[in-house]
């Protein structure tokens, strides 16, 4: 009899708690951040009442009560933060699935590329369901963005990110870009989502990575260069895998590409090996030699790896970058300077008075380049620039809005300017 009575009371209590939870959720949804402010106010009043009622004077008791208040604030803050993350993904996926509106997804990918990865969350699967539909779609710019965001996407769900990478590794755009997205997928393997994070190539089983590092039909020379750089990442940690992959790449490349392109792959391996030398002048001399080569593809290889000497020779690196960005240079020599790590280096140099002027000049050259994709790729790092120099980013947005013809850049600049204005 008593057991039944307790069960009934427990059911009633559980129903009451569920109702209370729904009421709180409804209020929070309707009031938003105001609800959190009211919750903090109520908690503060309760604690103040406890202090006044018991006339607490002991320092230890004061510390305990203050610590409990801080814990309550932290719980509310992180609960709100998680809610915002989930709400953002719901908004992204629903806007795409219902309205076909990709602007929110574009904005999310931009933030991921800009170095703001989302943590592992329950709605990640829904996001990847949308991404997998997009990678087989006709929107090349969206496929490019997804490839660029792979390092950060892998922080949300490694396996699903690798699945997307595998799909994009077969990407083919017949009119202009050809295998450009394929190259970006390979580059994403060795690019950490943030400084200090482990690259994707070292976080998954080698067997899965090897599939992405094997040359295949229609791969262009730029994909082969990226593969060479990825293989070098394993040179010290997994030599038994790296050495056969290198041999296979060179054997395939000599048959697949003209000699001048094959030579660029060989020079890439030589430059990367030189970077391991204890004499830092050796890779610098190799870079300068390659940058002055009459072989355009060797110059491209040098431009792709200009950061190898940036730690010891930042000024020389900036000079090389400016040289690669000369209008007379082939656009494929200029494009690597708009890569994520190169732009991040330039943004970092903005904080150094010695190199600030030259770094800003290089950034302006990128934002003013005649190649649309160079301007777009540079603006991909707007989130990083926002953290370093909001005034410069605002000038960039104004420049884009006044001079740009790319609708993609115009829309992103408008969004960024609204965001910056909101902060001010």
N, C-alpha and C positions, 0 to 999 in steps of 0.2 A: 504493500500500500504506500509506504513511504517512498519507495523507489519510483513509483508512478508519479507521486506528487512532485518529487524533485525533477523528473523528466519534463513534466508539464511546465514547471516554473522555469526550467532551463530553456525550453522552447519559447516561452513568452519573453524571457530576457534576450534571447538571440534575435527574436523578431523585433524587439524594441531597439536593440543595437543596430540592426540592419536599417530600420526606419530612420534612426538618428543619423546613420552614415549617409543615407540618401539625401536627407535634409541638408547636411553639411556640404555634400558634394554639389547639390543644387545651388546653395548659397555661394559656394566658391566659384562655380561656373558663371553665376550671374554677376557677382561683385568683383571677381578677378583679384587683383592685388589689394584692393580695398579690404577684402575679407582677411587677408594675411595681416594687414595693419590692425584691423579690429581684434584679431586673435592675439596679436602681440600686446595690444592695449589691455585686453582682459587678463592675460597672464601677468602683465606688469602690475595691475591693480590687485590681483590675488596675492602676489608676493609682497606688495607694499602693505596689504592688510595683515598678512602674517607677521611682518616685521613690527607693525604698530601694536597689534593685539598682544603679542608675547613680549614686547619691549626688549627685543634681542640686542644685547650689547657685546656678546662674546665674538671675537674676530673670526674664530673657526666657524661658528654658525653663520655669520655673515658670508663668509667665503663659500660655504656649502650652498646657501640659498642663491647666491649670485651665479655659482657654477650651474645650478639647475636651470636658472633663467637662460643662461647662455646656451645650454643644451637644447632648450625648447626653441630658442631662436634659430639655432642651426638646423634642427629637424624641420621647422617650417620652411627655411630657406631652401634646403635641398629637396624637400617635397615639392616646393614650387618650381624649382629648376627642372626636376624630372618631369613634372606636368607640362612645362613649356616645351621640353624636348619632344615629348610624345605628341603634344598638340601640333608642333611644327610638322612632324612626319605625317600625322593624320591629314593636316591641311594640304601638304604636298601631294600625298597619294590620292586623296579624294578629288582635289582640283584637277589632277591629270585624268583620273579614271572617269569622272563625271563630265567635266567641261573640256577636256583635252588641252587644258591650260598648263603649259610647261614652264611658265615664268618662275613659279615658286621652286620647282625642281632645279631650274637653272641657278636660282639664287642659292639654294642649299649646296649644290655642287661647287659653286663659286666659293662658298665659305669653307668647304672641305679642302679644296685646292689651296685656299689661302691659309691653311694651317689651323683650322678650328675643327678637329675631328670630334664626332659624337661618340660617346661611349656605348658599350654593348647595351642594347635596349630591346624590349620585347617586340617593338614594331619594326625591327630591322628587316624581318622576312618580308613584310608588306612592301617596304622600300625596294628590296631587291627584286621582288616580283615585277614592279614597275620598270626597274632598270633593265631587266632581261627582255622586256617587251621593246624597250627603246633601242637596245643595241642591234636589233634586227630591223629597225625602222629606217626610214629614208632621210632622217634629219642628221646630216653628217656632223654638224656643230655639236649636237647633243651627244653623239657617240664620242667625239673628241673630248668633251668635258668629262664624260664618264671614265674614259681612259686616264685622263689627268688626275681624276679623283681617286683612282684605285688604291694608292697607299693609305689614304684616310678611310676609304670604304672598308678596307681590310681590317681596320681597328673595330668596326662595328660587327663584322661577321667575316672571318678569314675565308672559310670554305665557300661562302656565296660570292665573295669578291673574286676568288680564284675561278669560279664558274663563269663569272662575267668576263674575266680576263681571257679565258679559253675561247669564249665566243668572239671576243673582239680581236683575238689573234688571227682570225680568219677574215677580218674586215677587208672589204675591197670597194673603193670608190673609183669608177671607171673614167670619169671625165678629167679630174684635176689632181686629187689628193692621193689616188692609187692606194699605197700601203702605209700611209702616214699614221693612221690609228694603230696599225700593227707595231710600228716603231715605238709609239707612246706606251703601248702595253709592256713591251720589253723594258723600256726605261723605268716604268713604274715599279718593276721588280727590285731595283736597287736604290730607289728613292725613299728615304724614311718619311713618314707622315709628318713628323716634327723632329727638330734636333734632339738627338739622344735616343730616338726610337729605333728599334731593330727593323731593317728593311724586310720586305715581304720575302725576298729570296732566301733569307735565313730563318724564316718562321714557318715554312711549310716543308713537306717532304721533298727531297731533291727530285724524285721521279716526276712529280707534278710540274716542277720548274723546267726540267729538261725538255719536256714536251713543248714548252714555249720558246726554248732557246735553239730549236732546230730549224734551219732554213727550210723553206718550202716554196712551192711554185708561186711565181709572181712577186716574191719578196724583192724589194729594191735594196740598193746599196746601203741606204740609211738604216734599214732594219738590221743588216749585217753589222754595221758599225755599233749599233746598240747592243747586239748580241755579244760582240767582242768585249764591250765594256762590262756586260753582265758576267761573262765567263771569268773575266779578270777578278771580279768580286770574290770568286771562289779559289783564286790562285793559291792563297796561303791556307785557307781553312779546309778546302776540299780538293786538293791537287789531283787525286785519283779520278775525280769527275771532270775537273776543269781541263786537264791536259788532253784527254781524248776528245772533248767537245771542241777545243781549239783546233786540233788536227782535222776534225770532221768539217768544221766551218771553213778552214782554208782550202781543203780538198774540194768542197762544194763550190766555194767562191771562185776558184780559178777556172772552173767550168762554166759558171753561171754569169760572171761579170767580165766586162772588158778589162784589159790590163791596168789602165789608170785607176779604175775603181778597186781592183784587187790590191793594188799597191797601197791604197788608202787604208785598207783593212790591216795590212802588214805593218804600216806605219803606226796605226792605232795601238796594236799590240806592243810595238817597240816603245812608244811613248809611255804607255801604262807601266811597262817594265822599268823604264827609266825613272818613273816617279817613286820607285821603291829604293832608289839609290840613296846612300847616305850623303852624297854630294848633291845638294839641291840645285846647283847650277846646271847639272846634266839635263833634267827635264825642262828647265827654262830655255836652255840652248836648243833643245829639240823642238820645243814649241815655236820659238822664233824662226827656226829653220823651216818648219812646216808651214808657218803662216806666210812665208815668202816664196813658197813653192809655186811653180808654174802649173802644177796639177791642182785643179779646182777642188777635187775630192779630198786631196791631202789637206788643203786649207780648211775644208769643212770638218775634217777629223780634228784638226787643231782647235777650231772654234768650239767644238763640242766638249773639249777637255781643257779649256783655258783655266779652269779653277784649280787644276792640279798644283799650281804654284802660288795660289792666292794667300795661303797661310803665311809664307815667308816673304812674298813679293807682291803685296796688294797694289802698289803703285804701278808695277810692271803689268800686272793683270789688267788694271783699268786701261792702260795704254794699249794693250793687245785687244781688249774689247772695243775700244774706240776705233782701232784700226780695222777690225772685222766689220764694223758698222758703217764704214765708208760707203756712200751711195754707189760707187763704182764697183763694189764687190758684188758677187752673185748673191741673190736673195737667200740661197741655201747656206751661204757662209754667215749671213746676218742672223738667220733664224735661231741658231743655238743660243745666242746671247739672250734671247727671250725665254729660255728654258727656266723652270722653277728655281733651280739652285743658283743660276746666274743672276736672276733678278733679286733673289733673297740676299746674295752677296752685295749687290748694289745698294739695297735698302739698308743692310747692316752698315755699310760704309758711310751712309748719311749721318750716322752718329759719331763719326770720327772727323774732327775738324781738319786734319791733314788731307783727307781724301774726299771730303764732303762735296766740294765744288765739282770735281771730276766725276764723282758718282752721279750727281744730279744731272750733269751734262749727258752722261751715258743714258740715264733713264729717259731724258727728254728726247734723245735720238730714237730710242725705242718707241716712245709714244707718238713720234712724228714720222716713223718709217713709212715708206710708200707701200709696203706689204701689209695688207689688212690683218693677216693671221699673226704677224709680229706684234701689232698694236693690241690685238685681242689677247694673245698669250701673256703679254706684259701686264695687262689689266687684270688677268686672272689672280695676280698677287696683290690686288688692292687691299685685301684684308690685312696683309702684313704691313703694307705701307701706311694703313690707317693707324696701326699701333705705333709706328715710328714717327711719322710726320703728317698729321692731318691737314696742316696748312698746304703742304705740297700736293697732297691728294686732291684737295679742293680745287687747286689751280689746274691739276690734270683734268678733273671733271669739267671745269669751265672750258678748257681747251678743246676737249672732246665735243662738248655740246655746241661749241662755236664753229668747229672745223670738220668734224667727222661725217663721213658718208655711210659708215657701217651701221645698220639698224641695231645689230647685236650690241655694239659698243655704246650707242646712244642710249639704249634702254638700260644697260648696266650702269652707265654714268649717272643717269637720272635717279635710279634707285639709290646709288651710293651717295649722291648729293643730298637726297632727302634724309638718308640715315645720318649723314654728318650734320645736317641742319638740325635734326632732332636732338643730337648730342649737345649742340651749342645752346 
